[in-house]
């Protein structure tokens, strides 16, 4: 039976390679789309970091706050005069944040009265956040220095105003922080296994049924299980290949550009590539088998595409749930298809240790479900309604 299944596999592989336009479209989308987004994200994040390192503030009415100007100068902060139409420019996005000082600031500050300033910004623009945070930190530091000096002038120890000293210890490594930003790599890797085998799985089942070639194919002295295995191996190989090419694109993008822009946040090289493939190949087996099972019920190629799109929607929804739910990792997640693989991929990207449990349990679950789906396809191929029903 193995030899006959391999014969079916070769036949399906040849059929898939004949459809060069679809194959090139899938491969091009896999090679270009994900890595291009990675490069753009690296450019965006590095731009934010560069802005955060730039010590510059824009002020309107700086002449009304000589003490504040002196403090900023001592902190090596460049002060740039804001234009008269600063509010419109902030709203348009050409300015990030502007400190507005009223005319009575210095008099009120000298009189130890509440002296107010305005910080004008637009927090709907992500690129403005470094400048906003920097302006807020500098104004807070000026407040603390003023309070410190006023307490000293009155002979009061400033330590009385601070009963608890907080020392922050961040246990996250730069790579772990970067993994939270670069969730795109596990998301694209998982979707590659879904999209990579979709065309082959649909064509090998609903496509054969629509063309009327399924009946003569099953008339050969080959068991339906051998047919199902052969078709599944072809879809599995296609899904695994697309996943491998997609990840190779990420490795190239990271090596040539992204890692230079984010050297401390992103590390995705050949070792990570190999571990990702080890996690994704069993998942590709599962997605290919499920796509075949779903497509077997389709009376036409288009109808099967509609059915399979539900599966891709569910798979794509899992990373989004993990991203926005804020849930913590738990051992039970390894037993859930797709979720177990996603957790393993995240651990690899974060640089955390990947235990045998984290790697083997999702793979075993995926392969068991894949074989069950293939067996179900073999049973369906013995059903006359599936083989002869095209309307």
Secondary structure, 3 states (H helix, E strand, C coil): CHHHHHHHHHHHHHHHHHCHHHHHHHHHHHHHHHHHHHHHHHHHHHHHHHHHHCCEEEEECHHHCHHHHHHHHHCCCEEEECCCCHHHHHHHCCCCEEEEECCCHHHHHHCCCCCCEEEEECCCCHHHHHHHHHHHHHHHHHHHHHHHHHHHHCCCCHHHHCCCCCCCCCCCCHHHHHHHHCCHHHHHHHHHHHHHHHHHHHHHHHHHHHHCCHHHHHCCCCCHHHHHHHHHHHHHHHHHHHHHHHHHHHHHHHHHHHHHHCCCCCCCCHHHHHHHHHHHHHHHHHHHHHHHHHHHCCCCHHHHHHHHHHHHHHHHHHHHHHHHHCCCCCHHHHHCCCHHHHHHHHHHHHCCCCCHHHHHHHHHHHHHHHHHHHHHHHHHCCCHHHHHCCC
